[in-house]
Amino acid sequence: MRHLPRQVLFALLTVYIVWGSTYFAIQVALTAFPPFMMIGTRFLVAGAILYIWQKWRGAPNPTLREWRDGGIVGILMLGGGTGLTAVAQQYVSSGLTAVFIACSPMILSGLSGLFGDWPKRREWLGIVCGFIGAMLLASDGQFSAKPLGILFLLGAILCWDIGSILSQKKLKMAAGGMGFASEMLVGGLFLFLVSLFRGEQLTGEITFNAVAAWAYLVVAGSLLAFTAYMYLLSKVPAGLAASYAYVNPVIAVALGVAFGGEHLSMRAMLAMSIILGSVIVLTSAHKKSTEQAVS
């Protein structure tokens, strides 16, 4: 990855590592907070922090159109994508969830093609290899699901990818961090209203671990990783930006082996090698396309 611009490399590593570690944080936070309340407050607080920081730096307020467009993206990606995934995981096993999420780069690249930006052959190779690796890694676990969960999961992936591609190709959001803040504020408010409508109550005692996990999701999962992902969408091909879907399960497995005493099977090692190869192909495809653009 040495040929990637430093900002792009930092954003990729942030999304890979942080979102890979949030699986465990979400499980801990859900011991005290119900899903929509947890996700909604997480993004509301993160959006408010980012908005205040941007105002302190002198950034102008978004226009009405920028609030509208940022809100559309926020509701699709955070409300539909993140919210429906949380609901789906009540009916779908984690292994099958990982496989479905691994479809995201293919769907996102196809949507990008509808706007005239089809992935090159090398990019498709990386996307397909990553999907195969994710399926192999997820096959170590149990595959179980109820039909309703599958529908929720499909809806979540479509909402996330449609929101991603609209932010990249169609909608005009405020520049820089103010645009990301508007997405999180509107998306978080939408999820919090859903929580109130559903009558969600605390799922357990509010412990230090649950609050610490929620705070980690605010700072690392939202402020750092979500902002990094939105930055990637504006700088690199859709397939490379969405490659987190392959790498996050690898990070989660690695953390489980390192800190949870889990065993790493030969199948998992092979899957992780395939995923690593897919990321190398995707980053080298980005290098090639950049060089052609310069020439």
N, C-alpha and C positions, 0 to 999 in steps of 0.2 A: 504493500500500500504506500510505499515511499513516494511514488509519483503524484499522489493525490495532494491537492492544496491542503495546507495545515488546518484551515477551518473545517473543510469537508471531512478530513480524517478524524478530527476531534468530535464532530457531530456524529459520525458513524459509530465511533467507539462508545460515545455516550449512550446512544440508542441501544446498541448491542448489549452493553454491560448493565446499564441501569434498568432497562425494561426486562432484561433477563432475570434481574434480582427482585423485581416487584411481585413475581408470583408468590414468593414466600411472605412478603410484606402484606399483600392483599389477604392471604389466609389468616394472618395474625389480626389484622384490622377488623375482619369480618366476625371475629369472636365477640366484638362489642357493638359494632355498627352494622346496620342492614345495608345491602349493596347500593341502592340508589342514594341513600343519605350519605354513605361513605364517599362515593364517587362525586356526587354533586358538591358537597362541602369541600372536598379536596380541590376541585377545579375552581370553585368560587374564591377560595382563599388564595390559591396560586395566581389566579387572574387579577385579584385585587392587589397583591404584592407587586406583580409585574406592572400593572397600570400605575401605581403610586411611584414606582421606580422610574418609569418612563416620563411621568410628569415632572419628577424631580430633575431629570436630565433635560427638561425643556421641550419634550416631544408634544406636538399639537394633538388635540383630541381628534378621534376619528370623525369623519363626516357622517351624516345620516346614512348615506349609501354604504360607507365602509362598515358602519355598525350592522347594517342589514346583511351585507355579504359575509362579514365575520360571524354573525349570528347563524346564518345558514350553514356555514362550514362547521361551526361549533356544535350545533344541534345534530347535524349528520354524523360527525366523527365522534363526539363525546356522548351525546344523547343516544344516537342510534348505534354507533359502533361499540363504545365501551359499555353503555348501559345494557344493550341486548346481550352482549357477551356474558355479563354478570348474571343475567336471568337464565341464559342458556346453560351455564355451568351447573345449574340446579338439576338439569335433566341429561347432560352429556358428560361422558368421562373426560378426564384431562387429556388422555391420549388422542381421542377423536377430535377434541377441541384444537389440539396442536396441528393435526392434519388439515383441518378446515382453515385455520389461520394461515397455514403454509400455502393455501390457494391464493392468498391476497396478492402476492407479487404478480402472478399470472393475470388475475382479473384487472389489477391496476395498470399493467402494461397494455392489456387489450383496450381498456378505456382510453389510455393515452394515445393508442393508435387511431381511435375514432377522431381524434383532433389532429391527425396527420403525423404523429410522432411514434411510428411503429418501432419496436425494439429490433436491433440488428441480430444477425444469426448467432453471434457470440453471446449476446445478452440472453436470447432464448435458451441457449445451451446452459448457461448459468442458472437461469430460472427453473428449468426442468430438473437439473441435477439437484438443486436445493430442495425442490419439492420431494424428490425421491429420497433424499437424505432425511428430511423431516418425517416422512412416512415410516422409514425404517427405524428412526429413533423412537417415534411414538408407538410403534408396534411392540416395544418392550412392555408396555402397560396394557391395561384392559380397555377394550373398545366396546362401550355400551352407550346406548342413547335411546331416548324416547322421541317419537316423531316431532312433537312440539319443540323439543330442544334443538333439533336439526333446523327447523324453520327459523327459530330465534337466531341461531348461529349464522345461517345464510343471510338473514336480514342484517345482522351486525357487520358482516364482511362487506356486503354491498354498500351499506351506509358509510362505513369507514373509507372504502375505496372511491366512492362517488364524491364524498366530501374532499378527499385528498386531490382528486383530479380537477374538481371545480376550483379549488384554491390555487392550483397550478396553472390552469388553462383559461378559466372563464371569469371567475369573480374577482373583484377589485377590493382588496382589504387594505387597511392602513399599513403604512410602511413599517418594517422591522418589528420590534417587540410590542408596539401598540396594537398591531394587527393580531398577534398571538394572544395578547391580553383580552381583546374583544371576543375572540373565539372562546377562551376559557370562561370568561364572565357569563356570556350568554348560554353556552353549553352547560356550565355548572348550574346556573339558575334554572334552566329547563329540567335538569336531572333532580334538583332539589324540589321543584314543584311536583314532579312525578312522585317523589318520595312522600310528600304531604298528601297527594291524591290517593296513594296506595295505603296511607295510614301506617307507614313503617314505624316500628318501635325499636329501641335498643335491643340487641340480640343477647346481651350478656352484661356482666359487670365491666365498667370502664376501668381497665387496668393500665399500668404504666406501659406495658409492652404494646397494647392496642393503640394507645395514643402515640407512642414512638413510631409505630408502623405507619399510622395515618400521616404523621408529620414527615416521614421519609417519602411517602407517596406524593405529598404536596411539593416538597423541595426537589427531590431527585426525579420522581416519576413524571411530575407535571412541569415545574419550572425549567428543569434541565432537559429531560428527555423529549417531552412533547415539543418544546421550542426547537430543539435540535432537529427533530423529525420534520417540522414545518420548514426549517431552513434548508434541509436536504432536498425537499420537494422543489424548492426554487433554484437549486444548483446542479442536481445530478439527474440522470434518467430514472424513471419511476421504478424500474426493476431493482436498481441499486439502493434507492431510498427504502424500498419495502423489503430488502433482504434481511431486516431485523426479524422477520417472521421465521426464518430458518435458524438464525443464530441465537435468538432468545432461549429456545429450549435447550440448546447446548450449554449456555451459561447457567441455566437453572439446574441442569444435571451436574455440571462441574461444581456448583456450590453445594449441592446435595452430597457429592462425594467428599468434598473438602471439609464441610462442617457438619453434615448430617450422618456420616458413617455409612452412606449408601454404597452399593457395589456397582462397578462399571463393567457391563458385560461386553463380550467381543462384538456383539451386534451394535451396541451403542457406540463403541469405538469406531467401527466401520462407518456408521451413519455420520458421526461427527467429522470423520475424514472427508466424506463426500460433501458435507455442508461447507467445510473449509475450502474444498476445491471449487465449489460453486461461487463462493464469495471472491476467490482469486480470479475466476473467469469474469465475474461481473465488474470488478474493479479494473481489470485489464481492458475490458470492453469500453469502459468509461475513458481510459487513457487513450485508446485508439481513436474514439470519436472526437476527443478533444484535439488530438494532433491533426486529424483531418480538417477540423474547423479552422485551426490556426493556419494550415497550409492553403 
